[in-house]
Amino acid sequence: MKFFTSKHLSFKLIALLIFSSIINAAAQESARYPLIPYPAKLIAGKGAFIITSKTNIVTAPQFKGEADELNDLLSKGFGKKLSITKNAQPHAIKLVYAAALTAPEAYRLTVTAQRVIIGAKDPAGVFHAIETIRQLLPVSVEEGTANKQLSLPAVAIEDHPAYEWRGMHLDVSRHFFSINYLEKFIDRMALYKMNKLHLHLTDDQGWRIEIKKYPKLTEEGAWRTFNNQDSACMKRAVDNPDFNIDKEHIIQRDGKTLYGGFYTQEEMKGVIAYAAARHIDIIPEIDMPGHMMAAINAYPFLTCNDENKFGTLFSKPICPCNENTFEFAENVFNEIMEIFPSKYIHIGGDEVDRSDWAKSDACKALMQKEGIKDLPALQSYFINRMEKFFNSKGRKMIGWDEIIEGGVTKTAIIMYWRTWVPDAPVKAAKNGNTVIMTPGEPLYFDAQPDQYSVYKVYHFNPIPKALNKQEAKTIIGAQANIWTEMIPSEKRADYMYMPRMTALAEMLWTNDQNKYDSYTKRLVQQYNRMDALKINYRLPDLPGLLNEYVFTGEGKLSIARPLPNLSIRYTTDGLPPTTTSPELPSPLTISKSELVKVAAFTPAGIRGDIYSLNYTQQQMLGPVKIAPPKPGLACSYYKAYFKETALMRNAKVDSTFITDKIEVPSTVKAPSFGINYKGYIDVPADGIYSFYLTCDDGGVLRIGNNITVNNDGNHSAQERSGQIALKMGAHPFALDFIEGGGGFKLLLKYSVNGSEPKEIPVGWLKH
C-alpha cells in the first residue's frame, strides 16, 4: 500500500490549483476576447481604450478606404462619424503601413489605454484588423445604439491566415436571393474573415445574370412555374415557416404564377464593389456543358439534337461539337468578364449526361478529326478549349473535380466535391493543379445540420493524407457550398450556414484543432452578435437526445439548456411546441408509451429544432439459444441502386463475406450498392441499450424482431438513434445499408444505461 505524506498532498494541491488557474485564465480570455477566428498570436493587456465621439482616426493614404469602413462601424455606436486625418493625434486610432508584415492579409493590432495602432502591409490586413475590433466592441455597435463611449479591451495581436482561399458558395439558381441578402451575406463573411464568394449563377432551374447579347436567358430562363423542389418546400412549410418561399420572387405573368428573378449587370457590379470594399472576391460560375436546361429552353440550338430534357440522372448538356456552341459560350463569358473583375472564372463541368454526344454525327466527326478517344475526353476538349479562351483574357479557370476525368491542363484549378472519389484531389495535386477543397461531407451546408456538424467542420483537414509537404502546397484552402433546392428563403439559408460558417472560418484562418473547446465558448458569445445582426442562426442542439426511447418501469427526461437564456418547452399531443407550451420540468416522468416533442426557444420567441422523442414501454428482450457461434457477421453484397433498404430483399446477391466491422468495406468501388449484415449481438449484461446509426445514404437496424433504428432512404450523412431493453445473451441482429452514390458513410455505436457512445466490441458480433 502506498502512503501519501502531507508533502505529497501539498504538491498535488498546488498542481491542482495551477491547473485550475490555467483553465480559469483560458475561460476569462475567451470571455474578454471572444474572437472567431482566433488570432495566430494574442497577448492579453490590462485596461481598455475608451473611444468617444471625439476620437480621431489617423490613417496612411493607402488605407483611406479601410479608415472609412472603420468610421462607418464606429458611427453606428455614436450616431455620427469620427474625424479622419493624416496627422498624428493623441488618443487616436492609427492605421499605419508595416512593411515587416510580409504574409498576405497579415495585420498587427495593439490596443492600450492611450492608443490603438493597426499595422499592415496591404489594405486587406487593415480590414481584417477592423473586423477584429468589431468583435471586441460591444454588441450595441451592430444595433445602431447611441453610446457616449465604447470600450476596447487592451490587447496585442499578430495575425495572418493559414489558407489563401477561405470561401463560401451560394446557389442562386435553384432558389433566388435578393441583392439586399447578398450584401448581408457578404457582411457576415467579412465579420469572420472569409474572402471568396462563389456565386452559382446558372443551372437547370434558373439563369440569374443578365446577358445583353442573349436577352431570352433572363426573359425566359430566369422564371419558372413552381417545380417539385418548390412543392417539397411548401409541404415542409406547414410545420416550419422557414420553408415558405420568399414572396418577393413570385410574380404573375400571362395568367401564370412564376417564381424567379435575376440580377442586372449594373446591380451585380454594385454587389461586386460592395464585396471588394470588404476584401471579398466574387467568383462567377456559369455551369456548362451540363446543368444548362434554363439556357437551352431559350436557345435550343445549343444541344446536339435540339432536345432539352432530363436523362437518367442529369439534364441534357450543350453540344461541344458545334462551333455555334463555342460562339455562344464565349459571348456569354465575354460579358461575364466585363461584370466580374475576379481573376477566377468557374465553368462548372460537373454531372454531364454525355449519351447524346455518342449519337451525334458532328461529335463522331470531331472525335475522329481531333483524335478524341472517348466521351470524357470529348468533355475535356470542351473544357480545355474554354480554358484557353479564359487564359487569353487573363483569367484562370476553376472546374468541379469531374473535369480531370478526361484529362486536364496543369493550369486548371480543381474544386473537389465528390467525397466518394477520395483520390480526385490527390491526382489533381500530383498533376500540379491548384486544388480547393469542398467535399460534400462536411462542407455541403445544404445538408441538414445535427449535433456533430460544427465539430466536423472545425476538425476538417483540407490536406489529403496521401500528399507530401510539397504537394500539399497545391491545396490553397476550402469553401462551404450552399445548394438551394430545399432552401427557398433567406431565413432558411441563415439557419443552414450559421453557425457552421464560423467553424469553417476558424479552421481556415487559425488552423488549430486544439482550440475547439475555446471556440465553443467564444461561439456562445457570438450568438449575441448574431442576434443583433438579425441572423436566423440554428440554435445549439439540445444535448444527448435519442429518436427512440424504451423503458421497463417508468422513463425520465431531463434536458440541459445549451444556452442560459433558452427555455425548453414540450408537448405530448403530437403538435409542435410553441411559446405557450409548458416548460419541461427536470425531470419529466413518463409512465406510458407516448410521443414527446421538445424545442428550445429564445427570449424573442425564436424556436430551435423540434425533437420528436418516441417513448415505448416494453419488457426486456430475452436471449436466443444458438449453435456454437462463429466470430463476425455474415454479409450479402448487392451491386445495384436502391432507394430504400427493403428493395434489397428481392435483389440478386452479388457476393458474400464475413466481417467483424460495421463499415463500408474498402474493396467496394461501385457508386451504388447495398449490404446486409446479419448474425447476433451477444451482450454481457442486462440493460437499456442505445444504438446510434450514421448513414450516407440509408440504413435500418433490427435487433430481435424490432426495428431499433430507422435511418432509411437516400440522404446525406445523418445519425439516427434508438433504444432496446436487452437481457444478457445473444440476440438476432440485422443491419441493412444502402449507398445511392456519394458519401460511403456507415457507422454504428452503442451505449448502455446512459454511458458514453462507443464502437461495438468485436467479440459481441457473431454468426
Order of alpha helices (4+ residues) and beta strands (2+ residues): alpha-beta-beta-alpha-beta-beta-beta-beta-alpha-alpha-beta-beta-alpha-beta-beta-beta-alpha-beta-alpha-beta-beta-alpha-beta-alpha-alpha-beta-alpha-alpha-alpha-beta-beta-alpha-beta-alpha-alpha-alpha-beta-alpha-alpha-alpha-beta-beta-beta-beta-beta-beta-beta-beta-beta-beta-beta-beta-beta-beta-beta-beta-beta
